[in-house]
Amino acid sequence: MEENDDLNEEINDNLSEENNETTEPAEALTRVTGMYKDWFLDYASYVILERAVPAIEDGFKPVQRRIMHSLKELDDGRYNKVANVVGHTMQYHPHGDASIADAMVQ
């Protein structure tokens, strides 16, 4: 552990010396350490809350809501095949036909 701390201090000292020698302002440099971890957590939270958990208003997930909208638009009193509904729903759902068909079957 102490070796890592010493190495980090040396790197930080070298970076600060290099920053002093360059003509770029310090505001132009951005550290990306740990940003990916934070971004992944934000994205995972978004996926879980916005796509995987049904909404409290109507109990539908977004793909199910899009399927219902497509069914309403296709409603002309006749039966519709699953493939036709999937094809029509793809206008609104950007994640492919397999996810739409899976949501219809479930």
The first five atom37 places (N, CA, C, CB, O) and aatype in JSON, in Angstrom:
{
  "aatype": [12, 6, 6, 2, 3, 3, 10, 2, 6, 6, 9, 2, 3, 2, 10, 15, 6, 6, 2, 2, 6, 16, 16, 6, 14, 0, 6, 0, 10, 16, 1, 19, 16, 7, 12, 18, 11, 3, 17, 13, 10, 3, 18, 0, 15, 18, 19, 9, 10, 6, 1, 0, 19, 14, 0, 9, 6, 3, 7, 13, 11, 14, 19, 5, 1, 1, 9, 12, 8, 15, 10, 11, 6, 10, 3, 3, 7, 1, 18, 2, 11, 19, 0, 2, 19, 19, 7, 8, 16, 12, 5, 18, 8, 14, 8, 7, 3, 0, 15, 9, 0, 3, 0, 12, 19, 5],
  "atom_mask": [
    [1, 1, 1, 1, 1],
    [1, 1, 1, 1, 1],
    [1, 1, 1, 1, 1],
    [1, 1, 1, 1, 1],
    [1, 1, 1, 1, 1],
    [1, 1, 1, 1, 1],
    [1, 1, 1, 1, 1],
    [1, 1, 1, 1, 1],
    [1, 1, 1, 1, 1],
    [1, 1, 1, 1, 1],
    [1, 1, 1, 1, 1],
    [1, 1, 1, 1, 1],
    [1, 1, 1, 1, 1],
    [1, 1, 1, 1, 1],
    [1, 1, 1, 1, 1],
    [1, 1, 1, 1, 1],
    [1, 1, 1, 1, 1],
    [1, 1, 1, 1, 1],
    [1, 1, 1, 1, 1],
    [1, 1, 1, 1, 1],
    [1, 1, 1, 1, 1],
    [1, 1, 1, 1, 1],
    [1, 1, 1, 1, 1],
    [1, 1, 1, 1, 1],
    [1, 1, 1, 1, 1],
    [1, 1, 1, 1, 1],
    [1, 1, 1, 1, 1],
    [1, 1, 1, 1, 1],
    [1, 1, 1, 1, 1],
    [1, 1, 1, 1, 1],
    [1, 1, 1, 1, 1],
    [1, 1, 1, 1, 1],
    [1, 1, 1, 1, 1],
    [1, 1, 1, 0, 1],
    [1, 1, 1, 1, 1],
    [1, 1, 1, 1, 1],
    [1, 1, 1, 1, 1],
    [1, 1, 1, 1, 1],
    [1, 1, 1, 1, 1],
    [1, 1, 1, 1, 1],
    [1, 1, 1, 1, 1],
    [1, 1, 1, 1, 1],
    [1, 1, 1, 1, 1],
    [1, 1, 1, 1, 1],
    [1, 1, 1, 1, 1],
    [1, 1, 1, 1, 1],
    [1, 1, 1, 1, 1],
    [1, 1, 1, 1, 1],
    [1, 1, 1, 1, 1],
    [1, 1, 1, 1, 1],
    [1, 1, 1, 1, 1],
    [1, 1, 1, 1, 1],
    [1, 1, 1, 1, 1],
    [1, 1, 1, 1, 1],
    [1, 1, 1, 1, 1],
    [1, 1, 1, 1, 1],
    [1, 1, 1, 1, 1],
    [1, 1, 1, 1, 1],
    [1, 1, 1, 0, 1],
    [1, 1, 1, 1, 1],
    [1, 1, 1, 1, 1],
    [1, 1, 1, 1, 1],
    [1, 1, 1, 1, 1],
    [1, 1, 1, 1, 1],
    [1, 1, 1, 1, 1],
    [1, 1, 1, 1, 1],
    [1, 1, 1, 1, 1],
    [1, 1, 1, 1, 1],
    [1, 1, 1, 1, 1],
    [1, 1, 1, 1, 1],
    [1, 1, 1, 1, 1],
    [1, 1, 1, 1, 1],
    [1, 1, 1, 1, 1],
    [1, 1, 1, 1, 1],
    [1, 1, 1, 1, 1],
    [1, 1, 1, 1, 1],
    [1, 1, 1, 0, 1],
    [1, 1, 1, 1, 1],
    [1, 1, 1, 1, 1],
    [1, 1, 1, 1, 1],
    [1, 1, 1, 1, 1],
    [1, 1, 1, 1, 1],
    [1, 1, 1, 1, 1],
    [1, 1, 1, 1, 1],
    [1, 1, 1, 1, 1],
    [1, 1, 1, 1, 1],
    [1, 1, 1, 0, 1],
    [1, 1, 1, 1, 1],
    [1, 1, 1, 1, 1],
    [1, 1, 1, 1, 1],
    [1, 1, 1, 1, 1],
    [1, 1, 1, 1, 1],
    [1, 1, 1, 1, 1],
    [1, 1, 1, 1, 1],
    [1, 1, 1, 1, 1],
    [1, 1, 1, 0, 1],
    [1, 1, 1, 1, 1],
    [1, 1, 1, 1, 1],
    [1, 1, 1, 1, 1],
    [1, 1, 1, 1, 1],
    [1, 1, 1, 1, 1],
    [1, 1, 1, 1, 1],
    [1, 1, 1, 1, 1],
    [1, 1, 1, 1, 1],
    [1, 1, 1, 1, 1],
    [1, 1, 1, 1, 1]
  ],
  "atom_positions": [
    [[0.82, -1.19, 0.0], [0.0, 0.0, 0.0], [0.86, 1.26, 0.0], [-0.93, 0.0, 1.2], [0.59, 2.21, -0.73]],
    [[1.91, 1.25, 0.82], [2.76, 2.43, 0.91], [3.48, 2.68, -0.4], [3.77, 2.27, 2.05], [3.71, 3.83, -0.78]],
    [[3.85, 1.59, -1.1], [4.51, 1.75, -2.39], [3.58, 2.45, -3.38], [4.96, 0.39, -2.94], [4.02, 3.3, -4.15]],
    [[2.31, 2.07, -3.36], [1.35, 2.71, -4.26], [1.18, 4.18, -3.93], [-0.01, 2.0, -4.19], [1.09, 5.02, -4.82]],
    [[1.13, 4.5, -2.63], [1.0, 5.9, -2.23], [2.21, 6.71, -2.67], [0.83, 6.0, -0.7], [2.08, 7.83, -3.17]],
    [[3.41, 6.12, -2.49], [4.63, 6.8, -2.93], [4.62, 7.02, -4.44], [5.88, 6.01, -2.51], [4.99, 8.08, -4.93]],
    [[4.2, 6.0, -5.17], [4.15, 6.1, -6.63], [3.14, 7.17, -7.06], [3.78, 4.74, -7.25], [3.41, 7.95, -7.96]],
    [[1.98, 7.2, -6.4], [0.98, 8.22, -6.72], [1.5, 9.62, -6.43], [-0.3, 7.97, -5.92], [1.24, 10.55, -7.2]],
    [[2.23, 9.78, -5.33], [2.8, 11.1, -5.0], [3.82, 11.52, -6.05], [3.45, 11.07, -3.61], [3.85, 12.68, -6.46]],
    [[4.66, 10.57, -6.5], [5.64, 10.89, -7.53], [4.96, 11.29, -8.83], [6.57, 9.7, -7.77], [5.37, 12.25, -9.49]],
    [[3.93, 10.57, -9.2], [3.2, 10.89, -10.43], [2.56, 12.26, -10.32], [2.12, 9.82, -10.73], [2.64, 13.07, -11.25]],
    [[1.93, 12.54, -9.18], [1.3, 13.85, -8.99], [2.33, 14.97, -9.02], [0.53, 13.88, -7.66], [2.08, 16.04, -9.58]],
    [[3.51, 14.74, -8.4], [4.57, 15.75, -8.43], [5.05, 15.99, -9.86], [5.75, 15.32, -7.54], [5.24, 17.13, -10.27]],
    [[5.24, 14.9, -10.61], [5.68, 15.04, -12.0], [4.63, 15.76, -12.84], [5.98, 13.67, -12.61], [4.97, 16.59, -13.68]],
    [[3.37, 15.45, -12.6], [2.3, 16.11, -13.36], [2.23, 17.6, -13.03], [0.96, 15.45, -13.08], [2.02, 18.43, -13.92]],
    [[2.41, 17.93, -11.76], [2.35, 19.35, -11.39], [3.53, 20.11, -11.97], [2.32, 19.5, -9.85], [3.38, 21.27, -12.37]],
    [[4.72, 19.47, -12.03], [5.87, 20.12, -12.65], [5.64, 20.31, -14.15], [7.14, 19.28, -12.42], [5.97, 21.36, -14.7]],
    [[5.07, 19.3, -14.81], [4.79, 19.41, -16.24], [3.74, 20.48, -16.5], [4.32, 18.07, -16.8], [3.83, 21.21, -17.49]],
    [[2.76, 20.58, -15.63], [1.71, 21.59, -15.8], [2.28, 22.99, -15.66], [0.59, 21.38, -14.78], [1.84, 23.91, -16.36]],
    [[3.25, 23.17, -14.78], [3.86, 24.48, -14.6], [4.69, 24.87, -15.83], [4.73, 24.49, -13.34], [4.8, 26.05, -16.16]],
    [[5.27, 23.86, -16.5], [6.12, 24.14, -17.64], [5.32, 24.42, -18.91], [7.05, 22.98, -17.88], [5.79, 25.15, -19.78]],
    [[4.13, 23.87, -19.02], [3.33, 24.07, -20.23], [2.67, 25.43, -20.2], [2.28, 22.97, -20.39], [2.51, 26.04, -19.14]],
    [[2.29, 25.91, -21.37], [1.64, 27.21, -21.47], [0.12, 27.11, -21.37], [2.02, 27.89, -22.77], [-0.56, 28.14, -21.33]],
    [[-0.43, 25.89, -21.34], [-1.87, 25.72, -21.24], [-2.34, 26.06, -19.83], [-2.29, 24.28, -21.62], [-1.65, 25.76, -18.86]],
    [[-3.5, 26.67, -19.71], [-4.03, 26.93, -18.37], [-4.45, 25.63, -17.69], [-5.22, 27.91, -18.44], [-4.76, 24.64, -18.36]],
    [[-4.47, 25.64, -16.38], [-4.8, 24.44, -15.61], [-6.25, 24.02, -15.82], [-4.53, 24.67, -14.13], [-6.58, 22.85, -15.63]],
    [[-7.13, 24.96, -16.19], [-8.54, 24.62, -16.37], [-8.76, 23.73, -17.58], [-9.36, 25.89, -16.5], [-9.77, 23.02, -17.64]],
    [[-7.85, 23.74, -18.53], [-8.02, 22.96, -19.76], [-7.79, 21.47, -19.52], [-7.08, 23.47, -20.83], [-8.24, 20.65, -20.32]],
    [[-7.09, 21.12, -18.47], [-6.8, 19.72, -18.18], [-7.9, 19.14, -17.31], [-5.43, 19.57, -17.5], [-8.29, 19.73, -16.3]],
    [[-8.4, 17.98, -17.71], [-9.46, 17.32, -16.96], [-9.02, 15.9, -16.65], [-10.8, 17.33, -17.75], [-8.56, 15.18, -17.53]],
    [[-9.17, 15.52, -15.42], [-8.82, 14.16, -15.03], [-10.04, 13.27, -15.22], [-8.32, 14.11, -13.55], [-11.16, 13.65, -14.88]],
    [[-9.81, 12.1, -15.78], [-10.9, 11.17, -16.04], [-10.9, 10.0, -15.07], [-10.82, 10.67, -17.46], [-11.63, 9.02, -15.26]],
    [[-10.09, 10.08, -14.05], [-10.0, 9.0, -13.09], [-11.34, 8.84, -12.38], [-8.88, 9.25, -12.07], [-11.84, 9.78, -11.76]],
    [[-11.91, 7.67, -12.47], [-13.15, 7.37, -11.78], [-14.41, 7.82, -12.5], [0.0, 0.0, 0.0], [-15.52, 7.49, -12.06]],
    [[-14.28, 8.57, -13.59], [-15.47, 9.05, -14.29], [-16.26, 7.9, -14.91], [-15.08, 10.06, -15.38], [-17.49, 7.91, -14.9]],
    [[-15.55, 6.91, -15.45], [-16.24, 5.8, -16.09], [-17.07, 5.02, -15.08], [-15.25, 4.88, -16.78], [-18.16, 4.55, -15.39]],
    [[-16.54, 4.88, -13.89], [-17.27, 4.16, -12.85], [-18.56, 4.91, -12.52], [-16.4, 3.98, -11.59], [-19.61, 4.3, -12.38]],
    [[-18.47, 6.22, -12.38], [-19.66, 7.02, -12.09], [-20.64, 7.0, -13.25], [-19.26, 8.46, -11.77], [-21.85, 6.88, -13.04]],
    [[-20.13, 7.1, -14.46], [-21.02, 7.1, -15.63], [-21.74, 5.77, -15.76], [-20.23, 7.4, -16.91], [-22.92, 5.73, -16.1]],
    [[-21.03, 4.67, -15.49], [-21.66, 3.36, -15.59], [-22.78, 3.24, -14.57], [-20.63, 2.25, -15.4], [-23.85, 2.73, -14.88]],
    [[-22.54, 3.71, -13.36], [-23.58, 3.64, -12.34], [-24.78, 4.49, -12.73], [-23.03, 4.1, -10.99], [-25.92, 4.08, -12.51]],
    [[-24.54, 5.66, -13.29], [-25.65, 6.51, -13.74], [-26.45, 5.82, -14.84], [-25.13, 7.87, -14.24], [-27.68, 5.83, -14.82]],
    [[-25.75, 5.23, -15.8], [-26.44, 4.56, -16.9], [-27.21, 3.34, -16.4], [-25.43, 4.15, -17.98], [-28.35, 3.12, -16.81]],
    [[-26.6, 2.56, -15.52], [-27.27, 1.38, -14.99], [-28.52, 1.78, -14.21], [-26.32, 0.57, -14.09], [-29.55, 1.12, -14.31]],
    [[-28.43, 2.85, -13.45], [-29.6, 3.33, -12.71], [-30.7, 3.76, -13.67], [-29.22, 4.5, -11.79], [-31.88, 3.48, -13.44]],
    [[-30.32, 4.45, -14.74], [-31.3, 4.88, -15.74], [-32.01, 3.67, -16.36], [-30.62, 5.71, -16.84], [-33.23, 3.66, -16.49]],
    [[-31.23, 2.65, -16.74], [-31.81, 1.48, -17.39], [-32.77, 0.78, -16.44], [-30.72, 0.51, -17.85], [-33.87, 0.38, -16.85]],
    [[-32.37, 0.63, -15.2], [-33.22, -0.07, -14.24], [-34.5, 0.71, -13.97], [-32.47, -0.32, -12.94], [-35.59, 0.14, -13.97]],
    [[-34.38, 2.0, -13.75], [-35.54, 2.79, -13.37], [-36.44, 3.14, -14.55], [-35.1, 4.05, -12.7], [-37.66, 3.16, -14.41]],
    [[-35.86, 3.43, -15.7], [-36.66, 3.91, -16.83], [-37.15, 2.8, -17.75], [-35.87, 4.89, -17.62], [-38.19, 2.95, -18.39]],
    [[-36.43, 1.68, -17.84], [-36.81, 0.66, -18.81], [-37.25, -0.65, -18.18], [-35.67, 0.39, -19.73], [-38.13, -1.31, -18.73]],
    [[-36.69, -1.03, -17.06], [-36.95, -2.37, -16.52], [-38.08, -2.4, -15.51], [-35.71, -2.89, -15.88], [-38.72, -3.44, -15.34]],
    [[-38.34, -1.3, -14.84], [-39.37, -1.27, -13.81], [-40.64, -0.65, -14.4], [-38.88, -0.47, -12.56], [-40.58, 0.42, -14.99]],
    [[-41.78, -1.32, -14.24], [-43.03, -0.74, -14.77], [-43.36, 0.59, -14.09], [-44.19, -1.72, -14.57], [-43.06, 0.8, -12.92]],
    [[-43.98, 1.47, -14.86], [-44.36, 2.79, -14.34], [-45.51, 2.64, -13.35], [-44.76, 3.75, -15.49], [-46.32, 1.72, -13.45]],
    [[-45.56, 3.55, -12.41], [-46.61, 3.48, -11.4], [-47.95, 3.97, -11.95], [-46.21, 4.31, -10.17], [-49.01, 3.61, -11.42]],
    [[-47.93, 4.79, -13.01], [-49.16, 5.35, -13.56], [-50.04, 4.28, -14.2], [-48.83, 6.42, -14.58], [-51.24, 4.23, -13.94]],
    [[-49.44, 3.43, -15.05], [-50.25, 2.46, -15.79], [-49.76, 1.02, -15.66], [-50.29, 2.84, -17.22], [-50.43, 0.1, -16.14]],
    [[-48.61, 0.8, -15.04], [-48.1, -0.55, -14.85], [-47.37, -1.12, -16.06], [0.0, 0.0, 0.0], [-47.02, -2.3, -16.07]],
    [[-47.15, -0.29, -17.08], [-46.47, -0.75, -18.29], [-45.01, -0.31, -18.3], [-47.18, -0.23, -19.53], [-44.65, 0.74, -17.77]],
    [[-44.19, -1.16, -18.92], [-42.83, -0.75, -19.26], [-42.92, 0.03, -20.57], [-41.87, -1.99, -19.38], [-43.93, -0.06, -21.27]],
    [[-41.88, 0.79, -20.92], [-41.95, 1.57, -22.16], [-42.23, 0.74, -23.41], [-40.67, 2.31, -22.36], [-43.0, 1.17, -24.27]],
    [[-41.64, -0.44, -23.54], [-41.89, -1.26, -24.72], [-43.34, -1.72, -24.75], [-40.95, -2.48, -24.75], [-43.94, -1.78, -25.82]],
    [[-43.91, -2.03, -23.6], [-45.31, -2.45, -23.56], [-46.24, -1.3, -23.92], [-45.66, -3.0, -22.18], [-47.26, -1.49, -24.58]],
    [[-45.88, -0.11, -23.48], [-46.67, 1.08, -23.82], [-46.63, 1.34, -25.32], [-46.17, 2.31, -23.05], [-47.65, 1.72, -25.92]],
    [[-45.49, 1.15, -25.94], [-45.36, 1.34, -27.39], [-46.15, 0.29, -28.15], [-43.89, 1.3, -27.81], [-46.74, 0.59, -29.19]],
    [[-46.17, -0.93, -27.65], [-46.96, -1.99, -28.29], [-48.44, -1.64, -28.22], [-46.7, -3.35, -27.61], [-49.16, -1.79, -29.21]],
    [[-48.9, -1.17, -27.08], [-50.31, -0.8, -26.94], [-50.66, 0.35, -27.89], [-50.62, -0.39, -25.49], [-51.75, 0.36, -28.46]],
    [[-49.77, 1.3, -28.06], [-50.01, 2.41, -28.98], [-50.11, 1.9, -30.42], [-48.89, 3.47, -28.86], [-50.98, 2.34, -31.18]],
    [[-49.23, 0.99, -30.78], [-49.28, 0.42, -32.13], [-50.56, -0.38, -32.34], [-48.06, -0.48, -32.37], [-51.16, -0.3, -33.41]],
    [[-50.97, -1.13, -31.33], [-52.21, -1.89, -31.46], [-53.41, -0.97, -31.63], [-52.42, -2.79, -30.23], [-54.32, -1.27, -32.4]],
    [[-53.41, 0.15, -30.93], [-54.5, 1.12, -31.07], [-54.52, 1.71, -32.48], [-54.35, 2.25, -30.03], [-55.59, 1.89, -33.06]],
    [[-53.34, 2.0, -33.03], [-53.29, 2.53, -34.39], [-53.69, 1.5, -35.44], [-51.89, 3.04, -34.7], [-54.29, 1.85, -36.46]],
    [[-53.36, 0.23, -35.21], [-53.68, -0.82, -36.17], [-55.11, -1.34, -36.02], [-52.71, -1.97, -36.01], [-55.56, -2.14, -36.84]],
    [[-55.82, -0.91, -35.01], [-57.16, -1.44, -34.73], [-58.14, -1.02, -35.82], [-57.65, -0.95, -33.36], [-58.52, 0.14, -35.93]],
    [[-58.55, -2.01, -36.62], [-59.58, -1.77, -37.63], [-60.63, -2.87, -37.61], [-58.95, -1.66, -39.02], [-61.39, -3.03, -38.56]],
    [[-60.68, -3.62, -36.52], [-61.67, -4.67, -36.36], [-61.2, -6.04, -36.81], [0.0, 0.0, 0.0], [-61.88, -7.04, -36.57]],
    [[-60.05, -6.09, -37.47], [-59.53, -7.38, -37.92], [-58.44, -7.86, -36.98], [-59.0, -7.29, -39.38], [-57.91, -7.09, -36.18]],
    [[-58.11, -9.14, -37.09], [-57.0, -9.68, -36.33], [-55.68, -9.26, -36.96], [-57.1, -11.23, -36.24], [-55.59, -9.12, -38.18]],
    [[-54.67, -9.05, -36.13], [-53.34, -8.69, -36.62], [-52.35, -9.77, -36.21], [-52.9, -7.31, -36.07], [-52.4, -10.29, -35.09]],
    [[-51.47, -10.1, -37.11], [-50.42, -11.07, -36.79], [-49.36, -10.39, -35.94], [-49.8, -11.67, -38.09], [-49.18, -9.17, -35.99]],
    [[-48.66, -11.21, -35.16], [-47.62, -10.68, -34.28], [-46.55, -9.97, -35.09], [-47.0, -11.82, -33.45], [-46.07, -8.91, -34.68]],
    [[-46.17, -10.53, -36.22], [-45.11, -9.92, -37.03], [-45.52, -8.53, -37.52], [-44.77, -10.81, -38.23], [-44.68, -7.63, -37.6]],
    [[-46.79, -8.35, -37.85], [-47.26, -7.03, -38.29], [-47.21, -6.02, -37.15], [-48.69, -7.13, -38.85], [-46.81, -4.88, -37.35]],
    [[-47.61, -6.45, -35.97], [-47.58, -5.56, -34.81], [-46.14, -5.21, -34.46], [-48.29, -6.2, -33.6], [-45.83, -4.06, -34.14]],
    [[-45.25, -6.2, -34.51], [-43.83, -5.96, -34.22], [-43.26, -4.97, -35.23], [-43.03, -7.28, -34.25], [-42.55, -4.04, -34.84]],
    [[-43.56, -5.16, -36.49], [-43.06, -4.24, -37.52], [-43.56, -2.83, -37.33], [0.0, 0.0, 0.0], [-42.82, -1.87, -37.53]],
    [[-44.83, -2.69, -36.95], [-45.38, -1.36, -36.74], [-44.8, -0.72, -35.47], [-46.92, -1.42, -36.64], [-44.58, 0.49, -35.43]],
    [[-44.56, -1.52, -34.44], [-44.01, -1.01, -33.18], [-42.56, -0.58, -33.34], [-44.12, -2.07, -32.08], [-42.09, 0.27, -32.59]],
    [[-41.84, -1.14, -34.3], [-40.44, -0.76, -34.51], [-40.3, 0.7, -34.91], [-39.82, -1.65, -35.57], [-39.2, 1.25, -34.81]],
    [[-41.37, 1.33, -35.35], [-41.32, 2.76, -35.64], [-41.07, 3.57, -34.37], [-42.62, 3.22, -36.31], [-40.49, 4.66, -34.42]],
    [[-41.51, 3.04, -33.24], [-41.43, 3.77, -31.98], [-40.38, 3.22, -31.03], [-42.76, 3.75, -31.3], [-39.94, 3.92, -30.11]],
    [[-39.96, 1.97, -31.22], [-39.06, 1.31, -30.28], [-37.72, 1.04, -30.96], [-39.68, -0.02, -29.76], [-37.66, 0.23, -31.88]],
    [[-36.64, 1.69, -30.54], [-35.35, 1.61, -31.24], [-34.48, 0.4, -30.88], [-34.58, 2.83, -30.98], [-33.32, 0.35, -31.28]],
    [[-35.02, -0.57, -30.15], [-34.16, -1.65, -29.63], [-34.3, -2.96, -30.38], [-34.45, -1.87, -28.19], [-33.8, -3.98, -29.9]],
    [[-34.94, -2.98, -31.51], [-35.0, -4.19, -32.32], [-36.28, -4.98, -32.15], [0.0, 0.0, 0.0], [-37.04, -4.78, -31.2]],
    [[-36.49, -5.89, -33.09], [-37.74, -6.64, -33.1], [-37.79, -7.75, -32.07], [-37.97, -7.21, -34.46], [-38.87, -8.12, -31.63]],
    [[-36.65, -8.3, -31.69], [-36.64, -9.39, -30.71], [-37.17, -8.93, -29.36], [-35.23, -9.96, -30.56], [-37.93, -9.65, -28.71]],
    [[-36.78, -7.74, -28.93], [-37.26, -7.25, -27.63], [-38.75, -6.96, -27.67], [-36.49, -5.99, -27.21], [-39.45, -7.15, -26.67]],
    [[-39.25, -6.51, -28.81], [-40.68, -6.23, -28.94], [-41.47, -7.54, -28.9], [-40.99, -5.46, -30.25], [-42.47, -7.65, -28.19]],
    [[-41.01, -8.53, -29.67], [-41.7, -9.83, -29.7], [-41.66, -10.49, -28.33], [-41.07, -10.75, -30.76], [-42.65, -11.08, -27.9]],
    [[-40.53, -10.41, -27.64], [-40.44, -10.98, -26.29], [-41.41, -10.3, -25.34], [-39.01, -10.86, -25.76], [-42.04, -10.97, -24.51]],
    [[-41.54, -8.99, -25.44], [-42.46, -8.27, -24.56], [-43.91, -8.63, -24.88], [-42.25, -6.76, -24.69], [-44.74, -8.66, -23.97]],
    [[-44.22, -8.9, -26.13], [-45.58, -9.29, -26.49], [-45.92, -10.67, -25.97], [-45.77, -9.24, -28.0], [-47.05, -10.92, -25.54]],
    [[-44.96, -11.57, -26.01], [-45.21, -12.95, -25.61], [-45.31, -13.07, -24.09], [-44.12, -13.87, -26.14], [-46.04, -13.91, -23.58]],
    [[-44.58, -12.25, -23.39], [-44.58, -12.35, -21.92], [-45.86, -11.91, -21.39], [-43.48, -11.55, -21.3], [-46.06, -11.91, -20.18]]
  ]
}
